[in-house]
């Protein structure tokens, strides 16, 4: 056993003995009190506890109102100064949690509970929740380096969606099918982030197939005409059309164009529909996987 452990054990023994002595003194004092004095003491104690509880409830109500008031002032100030939405949500979360913890400690003190014990408990919880502290640090890193902002469409930690809010410990995104997902900031700050909104334009790519024997030049000209008719497709860089491969059942044509990030999916889906309909009108076949079976009569 080390000297430090012996010292801690000695302190514990002294504390226990002191606690026992205080209890013994109180029991001795009670034994010398009359019944009326005991009842009077109980009533005073009950009134004291009731008063403390009442004051704590009043402080709780006033404190919550003050927190809401301060948050509204901070929100208006940040909005007036046109602070970045990502930083705004982070600061609001930080202020809310800090003020709430201060209010809890104040109420505990009013109730007569030793706050030093609770501070030690909070410190122990903080040590245990090291992952949460990593998420806090990750949130700070996100705000400093700004890999994405509120409103950006990102892919991170296997999830894809639009950033709705950057909080103290988590980043909240909305998926395209309107699911809300909370991703810990620690994982985001140390992982790969694909920010689709970072650039103002994106490349759209298709692979269209035509049947063997169909006129390739005609198919290429048809696709080029459809691309030129769409104002959402950028003229520069120019579109790219080429025969990419000779598949098992089709001659595959790769098509690449550039468009603004906001129009990416609308251009992609609309062109699929236009090519399907126009190829049918131009007698260009879009083949499907098939197998030719040849039968021989051996006699």
Residue pairs with C-beta under 8 A, 6 or more apart in sequence:
30 38
33 41
52 110
52 111
52 112
53 111
55 110
56 107
56 110
56 111
59 103
59 106
59 107
59 110
60 103
60 107
63 103
63 106
63 107
64 103
66 99
67 96
67 99
67 100
67 103
70 95
70 99
71 92
71 95
71 96
74 91
74 92
74 95
75 88
75 92
78 87
78 88
78 91
78 92
79 88
83 91
84 146
84 149
84 150
85 149
85 150
85 151
86 142
86 143
86 146
86 148
86 149
86 150
86 163
86 166
87 143
89 150
89 165
89 166
89 167
90 139
90 143
90 166
90 167
90 168
93 167
93 168
94 168
97 168
101 122
105 115
105 118
105 119
108 115
108 118
109 115
126 133
131 184
131 186
132 169
134 186
135 168
135 169
135 170
135 184
135 185
135 186
136 168
136 169
136 185
137 185
137 186
137 189
138 184
138 185
138 186
138 187
138 188
138 189
138 190
139 166
139 167
139 168
139 169
139 171
139 185
139 189
141 185
141 189
142 148
142 166
142 171
142 185
142 188
142 189
143 166
147 193
147 195
148 154
148 163
148 193
148 195
148 197
148 198
149 163
150 163
150 164
150 165
150 166
151 162
151 163
151 197
152 162
152 163
152 195
152 196
152 197
152 198
153 160
153 161
153 162
153 163
153 195
153 196
153 197
154 160
154 161
154 162
154 163
154 173
154 193
154 194
154 195
154 196
154 197
155 193
155 194
155 196
156 171
156 183
156 187
156 188
156 191
156 192
156 193
156 194
157 183
157 187
157 188
157 191
159 173
159 175
159 181
159 183
160 173
160 175
160 176
161 173
161 174
161 175
161 176
161 179
161 181
162 173
162 174
163 171
163 172
163 173
164 172
164 173
164 174
164 180
165 171
165 172
166 172
166 185
167 185
169 184
169 185
170 182
170 183
170 184
170 185
171 182
171 183
171 185
171 188
172 180
172 181
172 182
172 183
173 180
173 181
173 183
174 180
174 181
175 181
196 202
196 261
196 264
197 261
199 261
200 260
200 261
201 234
201 258
201 259
201 260
201 261
202 258
202 259
202 260
202 261
202 264
203 256
203 257
203 258
204 256
204 257
204 258
204 259
204 264
204 267
204 268
204 271
205 254
205 255
205 256
206 254
206 255
206 268
206 271
206 272
206 275
207 244
207 252
207 253
207 254
207 255
208 219
208 223
208 252
208 253
208 255
208 275
208 279
208 286
209 247
209 249
209 250
209 251
209 252
209 253
209 286
209 287
210 216
210 219
210 250
210 251
210 253
210 279
210 284
210 285
210 286
210 287
211 250
211 251
211 284
211 285
211 286
211 287
212 250
212 251
212 287
214 251
214 284
214 285
215 284
216 243
216 251
216 253
218 282
218 284
219 253
219 279
219 282
219 284
220 241
220 253
222 275
222 278
222 279
222 282
222 284
223 241
223 253
223 255
223 275
224 239
224 241
226 271
226 274
226 275
226 278
227 233
227 239
227 255
227 257
227 271
230 267
230 270
230 271
232 259
232 260
232 263
232 266
232 267
233 239
233 257
233 258
233 259
233 267
234 257
234 258
234 259
234 260
236 258
237 258
239 255
239 256
239 257
240 254
240 255
240 256
240 257
241 253
241 254
241 255
242 253
242 254
243 251
243 252
243 253
243 254
244 252
244 253
244 254
245 252
246 252
248 289
249 287
249 288
249 289
249 290
250 286
250 287
255 271
257 267
259 267
276 286
279 285
279 286
